[in-house]
Each structure stands twice: as C-alpha cells, then as structure tokens.
Amino acid sequence: MSKEIMPRQTIAVVGASRDRSKFGNKCVRAYVEAGWEVYPVNPREQEIEGRKTYPVLADVPADLDRVSVYLPPPLTRKLIPELVAKAPDEVWLNPGAADDETIAAARQAGLEVRSACSIVALGMSPKQFP
C-alpha cells in the first residue's frame, strides 16, 4: 500500500523582517520549524531566513492556508483587497497589526480573521526564537 503524500501547509508572512529580534522574523522561523512552506512578504528584502522574499502578497506563487500580518493597522487595512484576492483559509492579525476598525473591515470583506499571535497558534512561544 502506498503512502499518500500530504502537501505542506502554506503561510505568507506579511511584514516579514531580516531583524531576528522582530516578530515578523520569529514568525518565519517558527513556521519553518513547524514544517510549513513559508513565503516572506517584504518589498525591501530579497531574502529572509534563506527564503525568497516577495514584494507583495499577490506575487506569492501558492494557494495559502494562512496569512500572518505584522503591519500597523493603517497598512493592514490597505492590505485587505490583496487578502481578499489571495483568498487564504485564514488571516492572523498579530498584536499591533489591527484595531477594531481593521478587524471589522476584514470580516466585512469576508475574510476568516484571527486576532492573536500566529506563533502561539502553533503551540510555540515567540520567546523560543531569540
């Protein structure tokens, strides 16, 4: 009997950072460690943690299970149309990425929104990634 190979889960980290002290970097490392296919999104970087970086979410060449956002609320609100177009299964708005207005707008746009730390969602802590 052959084993069925399950595809890896996919995540785009919008606001990914090269700075290992920033949560946008810790998230990349946490999801890599958890076995996910990680797509960092940052218009100013070519590579983060050894992964090709994409300037905008629309450039990510994969269907996404999850998007994790590390942007200030005004930029997160501007991202909503890109999120809708990319149609991930869920969007994680990490602490500092959203306010009530942003969360309401994302939900009104039909996005499955979680307002919490996406690293903790893996059963990990950001403190694990110094």
N, C-alpha and C positions, 0 to 999 in steps of 0.2 A: 504494500500500500504506500503510495507516495504521500509525502507531507505537503500540505498546502502552504505556500509561502505567503505570509500576510504582508501587505505593503506597510512601510513605516509610516507612522503618523507624521504630519507636516505642520510646521508653525512658521509664521513670519513674525519677526520681532521688529516692530516699527519704532525707531528711536534707539536702535542698537548702537553700542559705543565701543570704541577701542580701549577706553579707560576701564581697566579691570575693577576699579572701585565703584563704578556706576551700575545701577540695577539693570540697565539695558545691556550690559555686558554679562552680568551674573546670570541673566535670563538665558542668553545664548549658551553659556557653559552648562547651565542646569539641564536644558532640554537636550543638548548633545549627550550629556552623561546619561540621561533617561532613555536614549536611543531614538529620539525623534530626528527627522530631517529638518534642519534649521536653515531659514533664509533670513539673514540680517538685512534690514532696510535702513539705509542712511545715505543721503545724497552726497556727503562729503568724504566717504570712505570707499576704498576699493575692496578691502578685505578686513574681516573681523574674526578673530579666533580661527584663522585658517579657512574661513568660508568666504566665498564670493559674496560681495555686498551689492544690493540692488538700490538704485537711487529712489525709486518709488514703488509702492506696493503693486501697481499694475504690471511692473516688469518681472515679478516673481513667476518663474515658469512652472508653476504647480498649482493643483487644486489644494486648498488649505483646510485642514481640520480646525486650526486655531490661528488667531492673530493676537499678539500681545503688544499693547501700546504703551510706550514710555515717552509721551509728549505732553506739553502743557495743554490744559483744556481748550484754549482757542485754536491750537493746531489740531487737536484731536477732533474738534467739531468740523474743521475744514477737511479732515480725512474721511468723514462719513460717506460721501459719494463713492470714494475709492473702495471703501469697505463693502458697500452695497454691491458694487460692480464685481468685486472679487468673490463675494458670497461664501465666506468661511462658515464652518459649522458654528463656531462661537468666537466672540471677541472679548478679550480680557483687557479691561481698562484698569491698569495698575494704580496704586495710590499716587495721587498727584497728577494723573492723566485726565481726570474727569471731575466735573462738578455736576450738580443736579441737572442743569440745563443740557449738558453734553450727554448724560445718560438718557435723559428723556428724548432728546433728538435722535440718538442712536436706536433706541427702542421703537420710536415712531417710524423710523426708516425700515423697520423690520429685522433689525439685527438681534441675534441672540447674545445679550450682553451680560458679562460678569464683572462686577466692580470689586475687584480683590486682587491680591498678588498671585500672578500666574505661576510663580516659582513654588509657592506654598501649595498650589493646586496639584503639584507633582508629589507632594508629601515631603518636600525638601524645605530648607530654610536658606534665605539669601546669605546668612552667616556662614554657610558651608563653602562659600565661594569668595575667599578673601582677595 
